[in-house]
Amino acid sequence: MTDTKPANVTGNIAPAKGKLGIMIPGMGAVATTFVAGVEAVRKGLASPIGSLTQMGTIRLGKRTDNNSPKIKDFVPLADLNDLVFAGWDPIPDDMYVAARKAGVLEKETLEQIRPFLESIQPMPAVFDQQYVKKLDGPNVKKGANKMELAEQVRQDIRNFKQSSGADRLVMIWCGSTEIFLTRGPAHETLESFEKAMVANDHSIAPSMIYAYAALKEGVPFANGAPNLTVDLPCMIQLSRDNKAPVCGKDFKTGQTLIKTILAPGFKARMLGMSGWFSTNILGNRDGEVLEDPESFKTKEESKLSVLEHILQPDVYPELYKDLYHKVRINYYPPRGDNKEGWDSIDIFGWMGYPMQIKVDFLCRDSILAAPIALDLVLFMDLAARTKELQGIGIQEWLSFYLKSPMTPAGLYPEHDLFIQSMKLKNTLRHISGENLITHLGLEYYD
Ligand SMILES: NC(=O)c1ccc[n+]([C@@H]2O[C@H](COP(=O)([O-])OP(=O)(O)OC[C@H]3O[C@@H](n4cnc5c(N)ncnc54)[C@H](O)[C@@H]3O)[C@@H](O)[C@H]2O)c1
């Protein structure tokens, strides 16, 4: 520990004692890279690079105070050694086989943690091919209606809590992108949602059934995919009532990460933009699922909203009102999980003179997503233990990690990565009774 005030000095945050159980619907590339990475770090085989909770620091007080503890020493987060895992998947592979098939991590690394990964077997999934057309698997729950399936997931949650000895749980969706769905009458209230589950209403997707089960059990729910899932009044109400936090959706990795780093810079310097064309080639299962136009539409909506909110064309019509923004994803098997994202950006400067920027990011999707999954589960667990955060439902301070942050109705989301980072760190300072940092800095010139 550093000599800063202990994080729970305000009595606001309960300590992280005992084990934290992580429950993951979807044991594919992201989930296996996340879980294998945690085990590799625990065994001293790897570093948790990309994880703010493990590597990041937080400045407290003035710059002259030289007080920047590590975040994990400042707020009481679960220790990596206290994490235990479970998952669901329609494909019956254990985490070792799934990780081998995903092809993200090297065989040598996986061999060193093989027994641990083999011990995580997928529980039968709530799965329906109508919602993910390009996927099928036999490891699927059966039930007369969606309510019965939700009850089975709730039982899985209770069983895992007991068998693992976990003190607390968090659920994080790492499953596939479902078809595009919009909010409808079934999603308005808890009563209408429950009735619709019994009636097997089409507007209730499998991801919603897991989320409902988690929130009913008082378990926080994070969403790595762009699915509608908890963007619904009934879910937000359930989250608030049961003190089970929710946050936005779709891990902010790859191209969107770059977009939310670059676009705020152009806007800060008042440079105009006439076009941003993004294309991706990727060859993993996610890429295959996104070949289906209905799943792609869900992803497209999530990716497109980012620029509009950062650039604010209504506030700066001269600079951004004619922006043409296009996103393409192409399934190209030879690349596997190693995606290539090209961005061709048309900007204009002084007196309207045009310029072009080309970005070619040869990235590793799941390598970027795994530390986000880790940080989200640790911070969601922190939120559930923090008096001021546990009952508010949406954790907007976690927007930093997500392509589609969640906000209350009528409030636009903040997509700028640097504002999101400040919001996150100021939230940690606030719940710990520390002064917020405004970066005004006039006191250095008294
Ligand atoms: N890799 C990234 O950088 C990244 C970034 C943002 C979002 N995502 C999203 O995260 C999700 C996972 O990505 P991935 O690369 O691991 O994909 P993946 O295809 O490797 O894994 C998804 C897994 O989910 C399973 N699944 C599908 N429906 C399910 C259900 N109803 N219940 C339980 N399991 C189910 C599939 O069988 C598969 O094993 C995708 O939705 C993807 O769009 C990934």
The ligand as an SDF file (V2000), in Angstrom:
LIG
                    3D

 44 48  0  0  0  0  0  0  0  0999 V2000
  -12.4010   -9.3370  -30.0640 N   0  0  0  0  0  0  0  0  0  0  0  0
  -12.7130   -8.0670  -29.9640 C   0  0  0  0  0  0  0  0  0  0  0  0
  -11.8690   -7.1920  -30.0350 O   0  0  0  0  0  0  0  0  0  0  0  0
  -14.1120   -7.6680  -29.7300 C   0  0  0  0  0  0  0  0  0  0  0  0
  -14.3730   -6.3240  -29.6050 C   0  0  0  0  0  0  0  0  0  0  0  0
  -15.6690   -5.9050  -29.3670 C   0  0  0  0  0  0  0  0  0  0  0  0
  -16.6630   -6.8220  -29.2600 C   0  0  0  0  0  0  0  0  0  0  0  0
  -16.4100   -8.1290  -29.4260 N   0  0  0  0  0  0  0  0  0  0  0  0
  -17.5460   -9.0340  -29.3500 C   0  0  0  0  0  0  0  0  0  0  0  0
  -17.3030  -10.0010  -28.3610 O   0  0  0  0  0  0  0  0  0  0  0  0
  -18.0160  -11.1740  -28.7230 C   0  0  0  0  0  0  0  0  0  0  0  0
  -17.0740  -12.3480  -28.6420 C   0  0  0  0  0  0  0  0  0  0  0  0
  -16.0630  -12.2150  -29.6300 O   0  0  0  0  0  0  0  0  0  0  0  0
  -15.1260  -13.4560  -29.9510 P   0  0  0  0  0  0  0  0  0  0  0  0
  -14.1010  -12.9800  -30.9120 O   0  0  0  0  0  0  0  0  0  0  0  0
  -14.7230  -14.1470  -28.7090 O   0  0  0  0  0  0  0  0  0  0  0  0
  -16.1580  -14.3930  -30.7620 O   0  0  0  0  0  0  0  0  0  0  0  0
  -16.1750  -15.9920  -30.8320 P   0  0  0  0  0  0  0  0  0  0  0  0
  -17.0630  -16.3160  -31.9790 O   0  0  0  0  0  0  0  0  0  0  0  0
  -14.7950  -16.5450  -30.8220 O   0  0  0  0  0  0  0  0  0  0  0  0
  -16.8520  -16.4250  -29.4580 O   0  0  0  0  0  0  0  0  0  0  0  0
  -18.2100  -16.2520  -29.1920 C   0  0  0  0  0  0  0  0  0  0  0  0
  -18.6950  -17.4970  -28.4750 C   0  0  0  0  0  0  0  0  0  0  0  0
  -20.0150  -17.2470  -28.0340 O   0  0  0  0  0  0  0  0  0  0  0  0
  -20.7400  -18.4520  -28.1520 C   0  0  0  0  0  0  0  0  0  0  0  0
  -22.1540  -18.1270  -28.0870 N   0  0  0  0  0  0  0  0  0  0  0  0
  -22.9630  -17.6070  -29.0270 C   0  0  0  0  0  0  0  0  0  0  0  0
  -24.2280  -17.4760  -28.5710 N   0  0  0  0  0  0  0  0  0  0  0  0
  -24.1950  -17.9050  -27.2880 C   0  0  0  0  0  0  0  0  0  0  0  0
  -25.1850  -18.0350  -26.2790 C   0  0  0  0  0  0  0  0  0  0  0  0
  -26.4410  -17.6720  -26.5230 N   0  0  0  0  0  0  0  0  0  0  0  0
  -24.8110  -18.5070  -25.0610 N   0  0  0  0  0  0  0  0  0  0  0  0
  -23.5320  -18.8640  -24.8130 C   0  0  0  0  0  0  0  0  0  0  0  0
  -22.5670  -18.7970  -25.7380 N   0  0  0  0  0  0  0  0  0  0  0  0
  -22.8890  -18.3180  -26.9560 C   0  0  0  0  0  0  0  0  0  0  0  0
  -20.2400  -19.0340  -29.4600 C   0  0  0  0  0  0  0  0  0  0  0  0
  -20.4960  -20.4190  -29.5570 O   0  0  0  0  0  0  0  0  0  0  0  0
  -18.7540  -18.7220  -29.3730 C   0  0  0  0  0  0  0  0  0  0  0  0
  -18.0220  -19.7770  -28.7800 O   0  0  0  0  0  0  0  0  0  0  0  0
  -18.5940  -10.9370  -30.1130 C   0  0  0  0  0  0  0  0  0  0  0  0
  -19.9290  -10.5460  -30.0040 O   0  0  0  0  0  0  0  0  0  0  0  0
  -17.7750   -9.7900  -30.6220 C   0  0  0  0  0  0  0  0  0  0  0  0
  -18.4830   -9.0190  -31.5630 O   0  0  0  0  0  0  0  0  0  0  0  0
  -15.1470   -8.5840  -29.6460 C   0  0  0  0  0  0  0  0  0  0  0  0
  1  2  1  0
  2  3  2  0
  2  4  1  0
  4  5  1  0
  4 44  2  0
  5  6  2  0
  6  7  1  0
  7  8  2  0
  8  9  1  0
  8 44  1  0
  9 10  1  0
  9 42  1  0
 10 11  1  0
 11 12  1  0
 11 40  1  0
 12 13  1  0
 13 14  1  0
 14 15  2  0
 14 16  1  0
 14 17  1  0
 17 18  1  0
 18 19  2  0
 18 20  1  0
 18 21  1  0
 21 22  1  0
 22 23  1  0
 23 24  1  0
 23 38  1  0
 24 25  1  0
 25 26  1  0
 25 36  1  0
 26 27  1  0
 26 35  1  0
 27 28  2  0
 28 29  1  0
 29 30  1  0
 29 35  2  0
 30 31  1  0
 30 32  2  0
 32 33  1  0
 33 34  2  0
 34 35  1  0
 36 37  1  0
 36 38  1  0
 38 39  1  0
 40 41  1  0
 40 42  1  0
 42 43  1  0
M  CHG  2   8   1  16  -1
M  END
$$$$
